[in-house]
Amino acid sequence: MLFMPQISSVENRYPFPGNMGALLDHAKDRYPHRSGVGNPERMFTFEAYHDRVCRLTHGLKKMGLTRHDRVILSCSDPFGYATFSLAIFRIGAVVVPVNPKMGPYELAHIVKDTFPRFFIGNRENLPRVSKAFEINRGMTPPALSILDEKSGSIPCVSDLDVSGVDTRVEEMAPEDTALIVHTAAMDGYPLGAQLTHGSLFEDTAAFARKSFGDGDRASESLFSLLPLFHSYGFTNGFLVPLMAGVPCVLLGTALRGRTVVKLMETHHATQMVSVPAIFHTLLKPLSERPELCRGLRNLVSGGIGISMRLLDLYREKLGLRISEGYGLTEASPVVTWNGQDRPPKFGTVGPPLPCCRVKIVDDEGNACPPGTVGEVLVSGSNLFSGYFNKPDHTRRSFADGWFRTGDLGFLDDENYLTLTGLKKDMINVFGLKAYPREVERLIMNHPDVTSVSVRGEWHRRYGNMVAAEIRPRPGSTITESAFIEWCRQHMSPYKVPRRVRFI
């Protein structure tokens, strides 16, 4: 472990709970009968949700899950993902989140990197899992458990023994790993960023205080319109409201805008956390229901920059403000935010959270004065402890205790950050990060491709997208449509090239 900052406890307002799974106990003890966590079909009180998680904890222990075991969690349902992650945390095991639509070659790398003890996913994942272990010949497959329905002899989650209620929470140190999230594939292979119980706690506590303040939260309700396998969705869309004792409706990203607005009639959302593309789909249905807009006081956007035009439309048409922030997986993930406690500066991503600091440096590592563009460096108690089993990569990522983000930007005189571009080779597709060298490595598994060059291109409507130049094998009859279909079957959707040129 190269770097582990001291825990600050965010001005001592939230004591470190000893395990991020214990956040649920605190919410249950304070607000047992308050509506707590749920989805469009059903909301659970904090007491009922605590019982559900503790029964699942009992079942996972009976299945053999123990402290420090690694669990690949591939779940398309955000409510199921949230529930399993808390149960895994409480046991002291480590969640390895993966995109449920991840292709077999991507999954093969994560499996080989982490050697998981268990794999929990949907039935539709099974062919990809099988292919991933076929690629990693000789590896012992983990114990499988299917979330939705039985598949042959493979056990289903419904078979877990949930007759008991295990309320014990394993005591974890702040530096103990809670999540291993794969990112930073600049060299073609993603690295497993180890987010600790301490780093997640620090980022969650800092954001919760800025989002909800210290007053009565009985009237608050948060809509989470994010995937939880993404660190932004998991922290801001689930852990933050859980720590604050605020009802959280986990909606994911698949619902239509009108459906989301219709749900506001029942759940009376006061806050929403999402990405610019989702806020764009909500603009028209919200404008048709101005009475619902009056209850919204905080809209949080992240993952990718939001356009000034969309910010202006929300202000002019709806009288609503979207607060933009900036973060990265290694920071658990939020670094800066145009929060509720300071006047926003539209066009910036706000000042740093209390748990971290930001500085700008030039190519020689010298600090830049305000207004000067350079690389964004981050230091603080919300930083990860290092890349899993990659000490050399971890060492190169830090400069005198500061994490090198690979992003470019500048600070103004009031410490608000403005992002201007990227120093690293990365394509930000709707808030998900595609690395050209990784996409090239994945495409080279195609039997008819002899070489490939991947780059980012800008689309006026869709923003950043992946483009590829392909050199086919001599004599190949490969077509663009067949190639794209192969990509869809073998890699995550956001990495699939949207524009292909054969050379």
N, C-alpha and C positions, 0 to 999 in steps of 0.2 A: 504494500500500500504506500503510494508515494506522497499523497497529500490528503490530509483530513483537518479542515478548519475547526476551530472551537465552536461549540454550540452557544448561541447567544440567547436563546429562549425568547427572542423578539420582545425585548424590554420587559422580560419576566411576566408578561401577561398570560402566556400559555406555558405551563410547565411541561417538559418533555415527558410523554406518557409511558416511556419504556418499550413501546411497540406501537407502530402505526395502526394496528388492528384494535388497540385499546381506545381509539377515538370514538368507536361505537359505544363502548361502556360509558364514557363521559356523557355522550348525548342521551343515552338511555337513562342514566341516573338523574340528569337534569330535567329532561323533557320526555318522560316515558310514554305519555299518551299523545304527544304531538305527532302529526303526520311527518314521517321521516324520509324514507327512500322508496322509490317505486318507479313504475312505468305507466304508459297510458291506460293499461288495463286495470292496474291495482296499485294502491299506495299502502305501505306498511307504516304503522307507528314505529317509533324508535325501539320500543319494548318488543314489539312483534318481530321487527327486523333483527334485533339482537338474538332473539330465540332462534330465528331461521339460520343465522350465521353460526351460532353455537352448535346447532344440530349438524350442520354441514362440517364444522370442525371435528365433531365426534366421528362422523363418517369417514373423513379423510384420515384421521388417526388410526381408525380400525383397518383402513386399507393399507396402512404402513407408512404414511407420510410422517417424517420426523424433521427436527431442527436442521437447518442448512441444506436440506434437499432442494434441488432445483426442479421447478415445475413449469413446463411450457404451457401457457394458457392461450388458446386460440378460440375465441368466443365471439360470435357475431352479435349476440344480445348484450347490450351494455349493462342491463340489470344483473344478468348472470355473471358477467365479468366482474362487476363490483362485488358481488356476494362471494364469489370464489376467492378473489384477491384478499379480502379481509380474513377469510378462514385460513388461507395459506399463511398470511402474515402472523396470525395469532399462534400458529404452530411453530413459528420461527423459521419456516421454509422461505424460499426465494421464488418470486414470480418472474418468469421469462416471457414477456408479452410478445405475441406475433400477430401480424395482420392476418385475419382468417382467410383472406384471398391470396396470401403469399404463395408463390410457386414452389415446386419441389426443390429446385436448385438453391434458392434462397434459404429454404427451411433446412436443407442438408447442411449448410454452413453453420447455422445456429445450433443445430443438434450436435454437430461435431465440436463446436466451440464450448458448449455448456455441459454436455453429457447429462441430460435431464434424467431424474428418477421417475418422473411421471409426465404424461402428456394428456391434457384435458382439452377436448375440442368437439366440434360438431361432426356429425356422421359424414358430411360432404368433404371433410378434411382427410378422410382415411386414404383415398388414393394418393394424395400428395405426401402424406406421412409414409406410406409404403414405398413410394418412389424415393423419398429422401433417404430412407435406410438402405434402399437398394444402391443408391449412389455411394453411401458410406458403408461399403462392404466390410463385414466383420464386426460392426458395432452391435452391441446388445440393445435391442429396442427397449424403451421405457415401458412402464405399466401404462396401458391406455384406458381412458374412461371417456365414454361418449355422452355428450350433454343432452341430446334431443331424443334419440330412439335407439333401440338395440340394433346391433349389427353382428349377427352370428354369435360367436362365443365371447366377443369383446364386451366387458361389463359396461353398463349404462349408469349414469349418475343416479337414476331412480332406484338402482339396486343398493346404493350406499345405506349403511345402517344409521339412520337418523333418529333412532328411538331414544338416544341419550342426548342430554344438553351439556356440552363441555364448555364451561364458562372460563376455564383457565386461559390466561394469556402469557405466553413465553416471554420472559424478561429479556430484552435485547439492548445491547449497547448502542449509542448513537452511530458508531462507525460500522455496525453490522449491516450487511447488504439486505435490502428489501426487494429491489427490482434490478434485473439486468436487461437494459433496453439497448438494442442494436442500432447503431448509427455511425456516422463518420466513415463512410466507405470510400474515402479518397483513393486508397490503394486497390480498390476493387472488392475488398472484403469488409463488411461492416464490423465495427468493434462493439463489444458489449460494455456499455457504460453502467457502472455499478452505482445505483442510487441507493443511499443508505436510509435507515430509519431516521437518522438525524437530519440529513439533507432534505428529505421529503417533509419532515416536520417543520423545519425552518421556513421553507418556501411556502408551505400551506398556511402556517401561522401568520406570516407577514401579509399574505394576500387576503386571508380571512379578515384580519383587522382592518385593512384598507377597504374591503368590500362591504363589511357589515357594521363596522364601528363597535362601540361598547354599549349601545342602547338596547332596548327591547327588540327582539327579532321575531316575535310571535306572528307578525303580519308578513314576514318575508317568505318567498318561495322562489326557487331557482330552476329554470329550464336548462338542462345540459344537452346541447345539440352538437355532440362531439363523439368520436370513437374513443373508447377508454384504453385501447391498446396503445394509443398515442399519449405521451407523457403530459401534454397540455390538457387533453381531455380528462386524464385520470386525476391530475392534481386539481385543476381549476373546476372541472365539471363534476367532481365527486368528493375528493378529500376536503376541499375548502368548505362547502356547505355542511359536510359531516362534522368538521371541527366546530363550526359556528352553531350547530344545532338547528340548521335551517332545512326545511323540506326540499328535497332534490328530486325532480322528475327526470329520469334518464331516457331521453328520446332518440339518441343516436343521430344519424344523418340521412336516413332513408325516407322520413315522412315528408309529404308535400307541405308547402308553406301554409296553405289554407287549413290543413289538418292541425298544424301546430297552433295557429291562431285560434281555431275552434277549441282546442284543449285549454286555452287561457281562460275560457269561461268557467271551467270547473276548478282549475288549479290556481288561478289568480296570480300568475307569475309577476314578480317584481324585478327579477334579474334574469338575463339570458347570457350564456357563454357559448360562443360559436366562432365561425370563420367568415370572412367576407362573402364567399359564395352563398352561404346560407342566409346571411342578412339580406343579400340581394333578392333571394326568392321570397323573403318575408315582407318586403317593402309594399307591394301592392295589396296583399290581404290585410296587412296592418292598417293601411290607409283607408280601407273600407270599414274598419272597426275602431274609430277614434276613441271610443269610451274605454277600450281595453288598453290603449296606449297610455292613458292617464295613470295607470297603476305601475307602469314600467319605470324604474328609476336608474337602472344600471345595465347597460349592454356592453359586454366585453368581447373584443375581437383579438385574435392572435393567429399564429401559424404562418401568416403571409401578410404583406402590407395591404392596407385598405386604401381605396382611391379617395381623393378629396371629394370627388363628385358624389360618391355614396354617402360620405359623412354629411355633405351639404344637403342631400335629399332627405336624410333622416331628420336633420334639424328643421328644414323648411316645411316638409310635408307632414311630419309626425310630431315635431317638437321634442325629439329624442336625441340623446347624445350617445354615440358609440365610443367607448374608451379603448384605445389601442395600446397594446403592450408588445414586449419583445422577450424572447427567451430561446433556450436551446436545451436539448435533452440533458446535457451534462450539468445544467443548473437547476434541475428538478421541477419545472423547467424555467420559471419566470425570472427575468432579470430586472426589467423596467416596466412601468405601467403608468398611464395617464389616469390615475385613480381618483377616488372621490374626495380625498383630503387636500388636494392642491388644484389650482386652476389648470384645466387641460391646455395643451398647446398642440393644436391640430397640425398634422404634418410631422410631429415628433412621436416617439414611442414612450415618452414620459421619463421621469427620473428613476434611479435605482430603488428597489425595495430596501427596507431597513436591514435585511439580512445580507446584503452584498454591496460591493462597490464596482464602479466601472471606470476605466481610464482608456485613453486613446494614445496609441504609440505609432511612430513612423517605422520605416523599414529597418532602422538601426536599433529599435527598441526604446527610443527616447520619447518621453511624454510630450504630447502635442498640446498647444494652448487652445482655449475655447475657439470654436469655429473652424478648426483645422481638421481635415479628413485624415484618418489613419485606421489601423486595425483596432477593433473593439476587444479589450481584455477585461476579464471578470474575476473578482476574488470575493469569497464569502463563505458563510456556513451552509449555504444551499448547494454548494458544488459537490459533484460526485467524488468517490474515493479513488477512481482510476478505472482503466479499461480492464476487463476481466482477463487475467492471465496474459496481459500485454504490457509489462512494465516499461519496455522501451518506447512504445507508442504513448504511454501515459507521460513519461518523462519529457518527450518532445512536445507535448501539448501544453506544457507549463513553462513560464518564464518568471523566475523569482517568485513563485507562489501564485502567479496570475495565469488564468486559463486563456489560451489564445483561441478566440472563437472563429477566426477566419472571415468574420464580417467586417465591413468597412462602414465608418460613420464618424460623427463628430458630436461633441458636447457643447452646449451653449453656456452662458455665464451662470445660469440657474441649475445646471447639471441635468438638463433634459437632453436625451439622446435622439439624434436623427440618423437613420440608416441611409447609406448612399449606394451600397453595392456589396459585392462578394470578393474576397481575396481567394477563397477556396473554390474548387471546381465543383459546383453543385447546381441543380435545377430545382427550384421550389415550385412544386405542382400542387396547387390548392392547399398549401400548408404542409404537404408531405415532401420529404427530401429525396430526390433522385440524384445519384452520383454517376456521372458518365462512365467512369472506369468500371463500376460495378455492373451497369447495364450492358456494357460491352462484354464483360466476362460472361454474363448470363446468356447473351445472344450467341456467343461462340459455341454454346452447346448445341446449336442447330446444326444438323448434319450437312446442310447445303451452303453454309456460310464459311468462307475462308478468311475474311477480315471484316471489321466493322469500325466505324467512327461515329460516336454519339455526341451530340451537343444540344444545348437548349435553344429554342426558338420562341419568339413572342407572337402570340395570336391575339388579335384585337379583341375578340370576345372571351376567349378562355384563359388568356394570360400565358404564363410559361408552359411550355410543353416539350416533350422529348422528341428529337428528330434523329434519324439514323441514316448513314450511308453504308450500304451493304455491297460487298464484293462476293458474288455467288461462286460456288464450286463450278469449274468448267463442265459444260454439258448439262448443268442443272436447269430444270424447268420451273423453278420456284416463282410464284407470283406474289405480288404485294399483299393481296387479301389472305393468301395461305400463310404467308410469313407472319402477318399481324395476328392471325388466329393462333398460330403456334405460340407467339409471345403471350397472348392472353391465357393460355393454358399453363405456361411455365414461369410466369413472374407476376408480381403484384400489378394491379391495373394501372396505377399511376406511373409505373416505369415503362409501360408499353409505348413504343414510338407512335406518335400520331402522324408523323410524316416520314416516309421512307423513300430513299432514292437508291436504285441499283447502279453500280458503277462497274 
